[in-house]
Amino acid sequence: MGFTFHIGELRVFFPYDTIYPEQYRYMCELKRALDAKGNSVLEMPTGTGKTVTLFSLITSYQWAHPELGRLVYCTRTVPEMSKAVEELRKVIDFRVEVLAKELDAGSEAPKGLAAGHILAVGLSARRNMCVHPEVSKEGDRERVDEMCRQLTAPWTREKKTASCVHFEKYESALGQQSQLLDTGIYTIEDLRVKGMDKEYGWCPYYAARRLIQASSVVVLNYQYVLDPKVSLASSLGGAPSLPGGKMRAGGLSSIEPSIVVFDEAHNIDDVCIESLSVKLNRQRLDQSSGNLTRLGNEIERVKKEDASRLQEEYKRLVQGLRQAGQIDEAMADQLQSPVLPEDLVSEAIPGNIRRAEHFIALLRRIVNFCRRYLHVERAQCEGPLSICHKLEEDAEVDSKSLKFCHERLRSLLNTLQVSNLEEFTPITKVADFVTLLGTYSQGFTIIVDPYPEAQGIYDPTLILRCLDASIAIRPVLKRYQSVVLTSGTISPLEMYPKILGMSNVVATESFSITMERKCLCPLIVTHGPDQVARIGEDESPSLGFRGCCSMRGSRLDRYRCEKEHVRPLSWQNVLDTFRGRCFACHCPFLGGVRVV
């Protein structure tokens, strides 16, 4: 199964026996963009093998150009991520098989990277990767993060009151300079299996974050690249390195020879806008006041029991914001700044918020101002500079202090050794709001909507809305050599480079499906002639086909190929037959398959 061919000087490893014309043209345009070290926007219909086309071309390009960095493949959902990793596994397994056959007789077979293998991992949230017997039972993402924090916080581990055995094994493996895993393709479920294996046993989530530094291909969610609050920019950058070694230091300004692919990118502008938008309402502001009262009491307690902690924090803040950021990895992971990395200020924290009690007083004035600002009867809209001016006049808040609020709150929560970060989400949102407000004077607007749900239901909402999608994706475009936007529906192609601020766009092409071949065309029948819903035994709508299928009424039960392989119908089998071949033996179907 599979074959190799050349596009110019590049040898491409393709894991299937046939390639569609649109797939070949897609590869040619993608290669042209990579050769020019530029960006591209490519459209190809769903079902034409877009994912395998991307992986075949880019991994072959990486094989031919070892100096090229990693491939960062971004998807929207966990199922899409799993399917992408499985396609990647097919491509790499085929490449390894071809290279092994081409060895001279009697020569020693190479291993690892020399044999064509790579290290590729998928990464998702803790909720999807945790293997702790108690934490993994929780379904709520924030609850899982909170319980994980309580088990992995440095002060918790020092007191030995509670710990996670999987995290301890992960830390032990790093201390021994372990590579954690050999080369291979690992889905989220594969990493979970390793985490539950006695031989490995480490935390899959933290191991995946560390393995990113050694991976040639990383598959993850959009937010890990675009949303500064959960960004993994520091881990995704640079050349692959051993997980047990130190991270390579490097500035964000240098262009790295890596490729970022955004699959299903037709909604990428919405993702960019949402990642830099914050919403507050009266309930959240009331909860923020409670958070501030709790923090004030905690500060008074620490003053009496261990005042040196607050004094040490104050000294670090005097030295500057970077020194103040000396906090543990778990805290940094869960409370990252809402501001883009390149926009983070590096000067010292203003003197009026260095003391913990002074900072709490400033946040209290901000919360009270927001409460008053929400008392409106009609929707209104203002710019960031106007709101900053009102904060200075009404709440006596220096606008320069606003941009430091998130980092200052993060430092305070770390100093107070707060494990339950979920409880302080409301005040964190307020800090995010004013930090963005103080950092960006353009590209944002502040909206107050007194009736956000429906007319007559008064629940005023304060929204800091990003209006410019290019702000969030700008660091990605500046940092990486090539960015690829692809989807089945991304027209008009010329619009996306404009709204995202993409320059050096080498290829913008739309490839239509080739209808000359025998295509599988499913028809979903939801209602009969009498307009009564038709639901089968599996509680799904009926499916109708015509061709080599044996039929029962209007439902397709089985299909067979030339070798008489018969398979029951399932959605996965339907997807497999898009290539017009049996997924068991890859023979052509009898007569093709057409819609009823």
Wavefront OBJ file of the C-alpha trace (Angstrom):
o trace
v 0.000 0.000 0.000
v 1.242 3.482 -0.860
v 3.849 4.831 -3.242
v 6.460 7.587 -3.534
v 6.739 10.288 -6.168
v 8.644 13.516 -6.737
v 7.499 17.120 -6.780
v 10.536 18.810 -8.237
v 13.488 17.554 -6.203
v 11.315 16.553 -3.215
v 10.489 12.897 -2.709
v 7.015 12.531 -1.204
v 5.931 9.476 0.780
v 2.188 8.921 0.257
v 0.567 6.035 2.196
v -2.243 5.221 -0.277
v -2.178 3.561 -3.696
v -3.853 6.425 -5.511
v -3.722 10.178 -5.195
v -6.455 12.547 -6.300
v -5.574 15.328 -8.763
v -6.595 17.966 -6.233
v -4.309 16.389 -3.624
v -1.344 16.623 -5.982
v -2.093 20.254 -6.853
v -2.500 21.007 -3.148
v 0.946 19.551 -2.460
v 2.522 21.573 -5.253
v 1.153 24.858 -3.878
v 2.114 23.950 -0.316
v 5.668 23.087 -1.401
v 5.920 26.375 -3.262
v 5.033 28.252 -0.060
v 7.543 26.253 2.009
v 10.305 26.802 -0.549
v 9.680 30.549 -0.416
v 9.495 30.466 3.415
v 6.136 32.172 3.190
v 2.530 31.744 4.249
v -0.374 30.166 2.407
v -4.176 29.926 2.445
v -5.423 26.714 0.845
v -8.964 25.396 0.419
v -9.885 21.821 -0.459
v -13.293 20.179 0.119
v -13.909 17.912 3.074
v -13.433 14.240 2.208
v -10.636 14.738 -0.312
v -7.835 13.720 2.047
v -6.604 17.126 3.142
v -5.010 15.910 6.397
v -2.990 13.068 4.871
v -1.944 15.417 2.049
v -0.577 17.944 4.538
v 1.277 15.362 6.604
v 2.709 13.558 3.569
v 4.135 16.739 2.046
v 5.388 18.433 5.224
v 6.959 15.344 6.837
v 8.644 14.550 3.520
v 9.881 18.145 3.426
v 11.228 17.771 6.971
v 12.982 14.532 5.958
v 14.617 16.221 2.971
v 15.506 19.381 4.949
v 16.737 18.345 8.429
v 17.346 21.991 9.304
v 13.591 22.614 9.242
v 11.963 22.905 12.649
v 8.889 21.163 13.962
v 5.383 21.055 12.532
v 2.732 22.528 14.847
v -0.633 21.207 13.697
v -3.603 23.010 15.275
v -7.117 21.580 15.399
v -10.341 22.585 17.134
v -11.505 19.437 18.964
v -10.043 16.325 20.594
v -11.630 13.909 18.044
v -10.097 15.914 15.188
v -6.766 15.745 16.996
v -6.958 11.955 17.365
v -7.858 11.476 13.691
v -4.980 13.719 12.623
v -2.452 11.755 14.714
v -3.732 8.481 13.234
v -3.238 9.842 9.709
v 0.261 10.923 10.666
v 0.983 7.415 11.942
v 0.007 5.941 8.566
v 2.341 8.340 6.761
v 5.341 7.655 9.006
v 4.785 3.872 9.095
v 4.754 3.835 5.299
v 7.943 5.904 5.145
v 9.723 3.573 7.567
v 8.586 0.572 5.523
v 9.843 2.063 2.239
v 13.226 3.060 3.682
v 13.680 -0.408 5.199
v 13.065 -2.086 1.825
v 15.618 0.138 0.135
v 18.473 -1.013 2.396
v 21.227 -3.045 0.782
v 21.213 -6.734 1.595
v 23.346 -7.502 4.625
v 23.565 -3.924 5.829
v 22.588 -3.122 9.384
v 19.120 -1.630 9.689
v 19.154 1.903 11.103
v 17.079 2.754 14.145
v 15.159 5.740 15.424
v 15.296 8.935 13.409
v 17.690 7.448 10.861
v 15.083 4.823 9.970
v 12.456 7.462 9.242
v 10.800 7.480 12.653
v 9.843 10.723 14.378
v 8.524 11.750 17.768
v 5.016 13.209 17.576
v 2.638 13.909 20.453
v -0.856 15.241 20.956
v -1.640 17.631 23.795
v -4.962 18.523 25.359
v -6.275 19.821 28.692
v -5.713 18.055 32.011
v -9.316 16.853 31.977
v -8.602 14.744 28.882
v -5.177 13.455 29.935
v -5.254 12.968 33.711
v -4.821 9.376 35.005
v -4.977 10.108 38.734
v -7.627 7.715 40.157
v -9.562 10.496 41.914
v -8.921 13.586 39.796
v -9.695 11.827 36.502
v -13.242 11.097 37.707
v -14.091 14.800 37.684
v -15.773 16.047 34.521
v -15.411 19.791 35.043
v -12.238 21.268 33.542
v -11.745 23.922 36.223
v -12.312 21.389 39.004
v -9.688 19.065 37.491
v -7.202 21.945 37.239
v -7.857 22.894 40.856
v -7.375 19.360 42.202
v -4.215 18.939 40.139
v -2.886 22.215 41.511
v -3.548 21.093 45.077
v -1.526 17.905 44.505
v 1.407 19.406 42.574
v 1.967 22.812 44.221
v 5.542 23.070 45.628
v 4.422 23.942 49.174
v 2.005 20.984 49.180
v 4.749 18.598 48.128
v 7.147 20.023 50.722
v 4.624 19.464 53.504
v 3.897 15.976 52.102
v 0.242 16.366 53.014
v -0.885 15.137 49.600
v 0.816 14.311 46.330
v 0.271 12.794 42.908
v 2.375 9.691 42.323
v 2.285 10.280 38.569
v 3.646 13.818 38.910
v 6.368 12.582 41.292
v 7.456 9.981 38.731
v 7.530 12.706 36.087
v 9.772 14.876 38.262
v 11.997 11.881 39.011
v 12.344 11.093 35.290
v 13.371 14.682 34.553
v 15.920 14.567 37.355
v 17.490 11.504 35.723
v 17.669 13.289 32.338
v 15.211 10.746 30.952
v 13.847 11.147 27.420
v 10.470 9.919 28.768
v 9.602 8.201 25.457
v 11.363 6.791 22.421
v 10.500 7.918 18.915
v 6.943 7.160 17.876
v 3.500 8.649 17.237
v 1.521 9.116 20.435
v -2.130 10.110 20.670
v -3.665 11.400 23.885
v -4.923 7.913 24.653
v -1.464 6.431 23.996
v 0.039 8.821 26.549
v -2.677 7.931 29.058
v -1.836 4.246 28.627
v 1.841 5.028 29.274
v 0.843 6.994 32.364
v -1.002 3.988 33.775
v 1.818 1.580 32.842
v 4.017 0.635 35.795
v 7.143 0.904 33.641
v 6.470 4.585 32.922
v 3.790 5.838 35.296
v 4.442 9.551 34.806
v 1.768 12.220 34.369
v 0.661 12.240 30.701
v -0.204 15.959 30.754
v 3.130 17.220 32.068
v 5.027 14.618 30.035
v 3.311 15.804 26.830
v 4.159 19.427 27.609
v 7.789 18.426 28.081
v 7.890 16.117 25.056
v 6.862 19.019 22.859
v 10.441 20.257 23.084
v 11.740 17.046 21.492
v 8.922 16.432 19.001
v 9.091 16.865 15.252
v 5.287 17.113 15.050
v 2.939 18.513 17.692
v -0.849 18.255 17.429
v -2.833 20.514 19.745
v -5.733 22.939 20.083
v -5.849 26.445 18.592
v -5.783 28.071 22.034
v -2.321 26.736 22.857
v -0.959 28.887 20.019
v -3.330 31.866 19.862
v -4.636 32.497 23.392
v -1.920 34.169 25.519
v -3.611 32.923 28.725
v -2.821 29.272 27.834
v -0.091 29.766 25.258
v 2.774 27.292 24.930
v 4.887 29.665 22.857
v 7.971 29.135 25.016
v 7.778 25.345 24.532
v 6.824 25.327 20.857
v 9.738 27.483 19.764
v 13.252 26.404 18.945
v 14.755 23.225 17.594
v 13.799 19.832 19.097
v 15.798 19.058 22.228
v 15.895 16.267 24.780
v 13.058 16.446 27.301
v 15.463 15.980 30.174
v 17.660 18.888 29.106
v 17.276 22.593 29.610
v 15.011 24.674 27.445
v 16.799 26.714 24.847
v 16.818 30.385 25.626
v 15.832 32.598 22.793
v 13.955 35.744 22.029
v 10.526 35.782 20.533
v 11.584 38.153 17.787
v 13.796 35.747 15.817
v 12.098 33.785 13.026
v 12.164 30.062 13.714
v 12.266 27.501 10.867
v 9.023 25.838 11.966
v 5.660 25.371 10.269
v 2.294 26.124 11.879
v -0.840 24.672 10.282
v -4.332 25.789 11.304
v -6.771 23.141 10.100
v -10.465 24.056 9.737
v -9.304 27.673 9.827
v -12.524 29.235 8.528
v -13.310 30.432 12.083
v -9.793 31.421 13.066
v -10.683 35.125 13.196
v -13.351 34.391 15.821
v -10.853 32.374 17.866
v -8.368 35.258 17.758
v -10.994 37.797 18.833
v -12.342 35.630 21.670
v -8.850 34.956 23.030
v -8.398 38.674 23.771
v -11.930 39.498 24.939
v -13.165 39.618 28.553
v -16.713 39.755 29.887
v -17.827 40.940 33.357
v -21.273 41.165 34.954
v -22.676 42.129 38.345
v -22.405 38.603 39.738
v -18.740 38.326 38.803
v -17.987 41.731 40.307
v -19.734 40.737 43.552
v -17.645 37.563 43.644
v -14.537 39.673 43.007
v -15.288 41.738 46.122
v -15.479 38.505 48.093
v -12.132 37.414 46.619
v -10.522 40.694 47.710
v -11.876 40.317 51.242
v -10.468 36.782 51.368
v -7.091 37.922 50.058
v -6.992 40.807 52.543
v -7.606 38.422 55.434
v -4.956 36.052 54.117
v -2.440 38.892 53.870
v -3.085 39.818 57.510
v -2.647 36.187 58.552
v 0.649 35.830 56.686
v 1.880 39.099 58.220
v 1.423 37.630 61.676
v 2.702 34.110 60.960
v 5.349 34.543 58.240
v 5.936 38.191 57.320
v 9.199 37.301 55.575
v 7.270 35.856 52.623
v 5.647 39.192 51.837
v 8.927 41.011 52.401
v 10.768 38.746 49.972
v 8.082 39.324 47.370
v 8.394 43.081 47.844
v 12.156 42.892 47.264
v 11.670 40.963 44.045
v 9.098 43.480 42.853
v 11.534 46.320 43.497
v 14.095 44.528 41.300
v 11.620 44.302 38.422
v 8.747 42.368 36.942
v 10.906 39.628 35.443
v 12.463 38.834 38.806
v 9.027 38.923 40.405
v 7.931 36.224 38.011
v 9.957 33.573 39.848
v 6.953 31.367 40.512
v 6.342 27.669 40.180
v 5.521 26.061 36.836
v 1.975 25.060 37.810
v 1.062 28.630 38.783
v 2.605 30.005 35.601
v 0.639 27.446 33.580
v -2.754 28.282 35.070
v -2.387 32.062 35.412
v -0.615 33.223 32.275
v -0.928 36.832 31.260
v -3.791 37.789 28.915
v -1.343 40.075 27.081
v 0.693 38.865 24.117
v 4.293 37.936 25.061
v 5.857 40.701 22.977
v 3.658 43.298 24.726
v 4.631 42.308 28.257
v 6.292 45.182 30.074
v 9.764 44.591 31.458
v 10.089 47.613 33.733
v 9.729 47.577 37.498
v 6.323 47.321 39.141
v 4.995 50.793 40.083
v 5.555 51.657 43.704
v 1.860 52.123 44.450
v 1.100 48.380 44.041
v 4.277 46.764 45.365
v 2.821 46.353 48.834
v 0.176 43.643 48.896
v -2.326 45.721 50.861
v -1.901 48.655 48.465
v -2.546 46.404 45.488
v -5.706 44.989 47.085
v -6.952 48.534 47.705
v -6.366 49.423 44.043
v -8.291 46.370 42.845
v -11.134 47.250 45.186
v -11.401 50.730 43.664
v -11.415 49.204 40.181
v -14.210 46.769 41.105
v -16.312 49.562 42.603
v -15.776 51.676 39.474
v -16.958 48.806 37.258
v -20.059 48.401 39.416
v -20.965 52.052 38.937
v -20.126 51.914 35.244
v -22.607 49.058 34.781
v -25.585 51.135 35.955
v -26.964 52.045 32.542
v -30.362 51.781 30.863
v -29.148 51.841 27.269
v -26.269 50.105 25.546
v -23.163 52.234 25.183
v -19.717 51.879 23.679
v -16.409 53.600 24.436
v -12.731 53.264 23.583
v -9.976 52.113 25.971
v -8.455 55.596 26.368
v -11.804 57.041 27.436
v -12.275 54.377 30.126
v -8.714 54.825 31.379
v -9.354 58.562 31.722
v -12.528 57.894 33.723
v -10.636 55.463 35.976
v -8.077 58.169 36.718
v -10.754 60.793 37.410
v -13.324 58.737 39.340
v -11.301 55.966 41.013
v -7.878 57.657 41.280
v -6.244 54.750 39.490
v -3.054 55.531 37.587
v -3.445 54.138 34.085
v 0.187 53.022 34.125
v -0.612 50.608 36.966
v -3.335 48.835 34.998
v -1.001 46.916 32.683
v 0.733 45.341 35.704
v -2.407 44.066 37.451
v -2.385 40.491 36.147
v 1.298 39.842 36.865
v 1.000 41.463 40.288
v -2.026 39.312 41.175
v -0.234 36.173 40.002
v 2.758 36.996 42.169
v 0.496 37.646 45.177
v -1.394 34.352 44.805
v 1.920 32.539 44.604
v 3.269 34.301 47.691
v 0.129 33.460 49.657
v 0.459 29.852 48.448
v -3.071 29.698 47.101
v -3.897 26.259 45.713
v -7.583 26.782 44.956
v -7.179 29.103 41.980
v -10.696 28.373 40.723
v -12.109 30.272 43.691
v -10.255 33.406 42.572
v -11.380 33.262 38.933
v -13.626 36.373 39.298
v -10.840 38.695 40.495
v -8.506 37.134 37.913
v -10.982 38.115 35.186
v -11.053 41.677 36.529
v -7.241 41.744 36.454
v -7.295 40.432 32.862
v -9.796 43.143 31.937
v -7.755 46.076 33.239
v -4.435 44.609 32.043
v -5.704 44.481 28.458
v -7.299 47.888 28.931
v -3.999 49.426 30.026
v -1.885 47.666 27.378
v -3.834 48.225 24.155
v -5.213 51.599 23.132
v -6.293 50.516 19.646
v -8.139 47.515 18.282
v -10.450 47.221 21.311
v -13.758 48.654 22.455
v -15.718 48.554 25.719
v -19.401 47.722 25.458
v -22.031 47.914 28.204
v -25.173 45.951 27.369
v -27.970 46.235 29.966
v -30.068 43.490 28.323
v -27.621 40.891 26.951
v -30.042 37.951 27.063
v -33.403 39.450 26.145
v -35.242 42.745 26.321
v -36.758 43.199 29.767
v -34.248 40.963 31.572
v -31.890 43.462 33.183
v -28.445 41.945 33.672
v -25.878 44.569 32.590
v -22.706 43.131 31.134
v -19.368 44.868 30.641
v -17.465 43.538 27.626
v -13.913 44.351 26.584
v -14.100 43.288 22.964
v -11.165 42.832 20.625
v -12.003 44.158 17.165
v -8.786 43.229 15.379
v -8.106 39.508 14.856
v -4.573 40.281 13.669
v -3.480 41.232 17.215
v -3.696 37.657 18.537
v -2.066 35.958 15.540
v 0.642 38.596 15.069
v 3.242 36.834 17.304
v 2.704 33.585 15.361
v 3.233 35.287 12.007
v 6.350 37.067 13.278
v 7.891 34.052 14.939
v 7.402 31.115 12.584
v 8.779 30.651 9.088
v 5.544 29.453 7.480
v 1.902 29.595 8.565
v -0.684 27.562 6.644
v -4.427 28.236 6.875
v -6.490 25.433 5.405
v -10.115 24.346 5.445
v -12.847 22.929 3.276
v -14.687 26.270 3.363
v -12.302 29.202 3.700
v -13.504 31.358 0.801
v -13.050 34.159 -0.059
v -9.356 33.367 0.171
v -8.211 36.973 -0.238
v -10.113 38.086 2.862
v -8.229 36.065 5.485
v -4.737 37.506 4.855
v -6.242 40.987 5.151
v -8.148 40.511 8.406
v -5.274 38.562 9.984
v -2.521 40.902 8.806
v -0.679 38.142 6.951
v 2.200 39.248 4.752
v 4.421 37.226 2.443
v 1.446 35.127 1.345
v 2.860 32.929 -1.425
v -0.107 30.679 -2.213
v -3.869 31.292 -2.071
v -5.646 28.539 -3.969
v -8.961 26.724 -3.898
v -9.035 23.135 -5.200
v -12.357 21.649 -6.272
v -13.135 17.955 -5.964
v -12.573 15.818 -9.042
v -15.930 14.277 -9.954
v -14.694 12.047 -12.790
v -13.812 9.295 -10.325
v -16.370 7.117 -8.563
v -17.237 8.965 -5.385
v -19.115 7.910 -2.315
v -22.109 10.232 -1.952
v -24.104 9.495 1.230
v -27.686 10.717 1.556
v -29.034 11.228 5.068
v -32.766 10.560 5.140
v -34.312 12.170 8.216
v -38.010 12.059 7.235
v -40.142 9.761 5.061
v -42.767 10.782 2.462
v -45.272 11.225 5.294
v -42.825 13.633 7.041
v -42.447 11.223 9.975
v -38.920 11.127 11.386
v -37.062 7.958 10.388
v -34.802 6.783 13.190
v -33.058 3.434 13.014
v -32.114 0.997 15.737
v -28.898 2.922 16.422
v -30.891 6.137 16.958
v -29.375 7.732 13.861
v -31.007 8.835 10.576
v -31.288 6.299 7.767
v -28.560 6.141 5.124
v -29.211 5.447 1.480
v -26.707 4.459 -1.244
v -26.651 2.949 -4.713
v -23.946 0.811 -6.295
v -22.270 -2.338 -5.042
v -24.225 -2.366 -1.796
v -26.767 -4.941 -0.785
v -29.838 -3.070 0.375
v -32.622 -3.725 2.827
v -35.441 -1.300 2.230
v -33.907 2.158 2.104
v -31.109 1.372 4.549
v -27.578 0.289 3.660
v -26.498 -2.668 5.814
v -23.362 -4.015 4.151
v -21.000 -3.407 1.282
v -18.556 -5.742 -0.480
v -15.478 -5.475 -2.697
v -14.180 -7.653 -5.520
v -12.753 -10.140 -3.009
v -16.201 -10.459 -1.425
v -15.093 -8.829 1.811
v -18.330 -7.863 3.522
v -18.400 -5.253 6.261
v -21.331 -3.890 8.278
v -21.963 -0.213 7.769
v -20.678 2.284 10.294
v -19.816 5.944 10.039
v -16.114 5.055 10.108
v -16.592 2.631 7.226
v -18.475 5.302 5.316
v -15.497 7.631 5.718
v -13.085 4.860 4.661
v -15.008 4.268 1.455
v -14.505 7.852 0.303
v -11.388 6.555 -1.422
v -13.555 4.114 -3.391
v -11.707 1.130 -1.955
v -12.348 -1.550 0.636
v -10.656 -0.649 3.925
v -9.960 -4.363 4.534
v -8.074 -5.212 1.326
v -8.104 -1.912 -0.606
v -9.815 -3.468 -3.644
v -12.181 -1.291 -5.729
v -15.867 -1.531 -4.874
v -18.155 -3.308 -7.330
v -19.642 -0.673 -9.603
v -18.736 2.218 -7.328
v -21.087 3.823 -4.874
v -23.575 6.543 -5.755
v -26.320 8.409 -4.002
v -29.863 7.044 -4.053
l 1 2 3 4 5 6 7 8 9 10 11 12 13 14 15 16 17 18 19 20 21 22 23 24 25 26 27 28 29 30 31 32 33 34 35 36 37 38 39 40 41 42 43 44 45 46 47 48 49 50 51 52 53 54 55 56 57 58 59 60 61 62 63 64 65 66 67 68 69 70 71 72 73 74 75 76 77 78 79 80 81 82 83 84 85 86 87 88 89 90 91 92 93 94 95 96 97 98 99 100 101 102 103 104 105 106 107 108 109 110 111 112 113 114 115 116 117 118 119 120 121 122 123 124 125 126 127 128 129 130 131 132 133 134 135 136 137 138 139 140 141 142 143 144 145 146 147 148 149 150 151 152 153 154 155 156 157 158 159 160 161 162 163 164 165 166 167 168 169 170 171 172 173 174 175 176 177 178 179 180 181 182 183 184 185 186 187 188 189 190 191 192 193 194 195 196 197 198 199 200 201 202 203 204 205 206 207 208 209 210 211 212 213 214 215 216 217 218 219 220 221 222 223 224 225 226 227 228 229 230 231 232 233 234 235 236 237 238 239 240 241 242 243 244 245 246 247 248 249 250 251 252 253 254 255 256 257 258 259 260 261 262 263 264 265 266 267 268 269 270 271 272 273 274 275 276 277 278 279 280 281 282 283 284 285 286 287 288 289 290 291 292 293 294 295 296 297 298 299 300 301 302 303 304 305 306 307 308 309 310 311 312 313 314 315 316 317 318 319 320 321 322 323 324 325 326 327 328 329 330 331 332 333 334 335 336 337 338 339 340 341 342 343 344 345 346 347 348 349 350 351 352 353 354 355 356 357 358 359 360 361 362 363 364 365 366 367 368 369 370 371 372 373 374 375 376 377 378 379 380 381 382 383 384 385 386 387 388 389 390 391 392 393 394 395 396 397 398 399 400 401 402 403 404 405 406 407 408 409 410 411 412 413 414 415 416 417 418 419 420 421 422 423 424 425 426 427 428 429 430 431 432 433 434 435 436 437 438 439 440 441 442 443 444 445 446 447 448 449 450 451 452 453 454 455 456 457 458 459 460 461 462 463 464 465 466 467 468 469 470 471 472 473 474 475 476 477 478 479 480 481 482 483 484 485 486 487 488 489 490 491 492 493 494 495 496 497 498 499 500 501 502 503 504 505 506 507 508 509 510 511 512 513 514 515 516 517 518 519 520 521 522 523 524 525 526 527 528 529 530 531 532 533 534 535 536 537 538 539 540 541 542 543 544 545 546 547 548 549 550 551 552 553 554 555 556 557 558 559 560 561 562 563 564 565 566 567 568 569 570 571 572 573 574 575 576 577 578 579 580 581 582 583 584 585 586 587 588 589 590 591 592 593 594 595 596
